[in-house]
Amino acid sequence: MRRDPGHRQKVAIWRDALGLVRPRGRAALVGYTAGRELTLDLADFFLADVSLLPVNMISRGKEVAAEVVRLLPDLTSGELTLPYERYRIDQLEDAVARLRTGEAIGKVVLDLG
């Protein structure tokens, strides 16, 4: 098995990020633009008591298709907006601080790319 050169760094990022999730909290895994494989130490999740939840909208296509078609014109026209704050991995502390204080507007997105 060939390892990604940044493998250790990625595992360390996951380990550090787990400390930011409260015990019995949930971390969401969205998309796979950085690749289709994820290596992590399961003991880190068990010890942190954190659940990793995949967000899979592909399997829900039929459920949400009608709503997407209904809302898409409002979204593209700007009448409907979805508030979010986007942070790079090196801004993780700022993102977490805004979440903890309740100052974040909408969803907080962490860009790992």
Salt bridges, closest charged atoms under 4 A:
ASP4 OD2 - LYS10 NZ 2.29
ASP44 OD2 - ARG15 NE 2.97
GLU67 OE1 - ARG70 NH2 2.80
GLU85 OE2 - ARG98 NH2 2.74
ASP90 OD1 - ARG88 NE 3.08
GLU103 OE1 - ARG98 NH1 3.60
ASP111 OD2 - ARG86 NH2 2.81
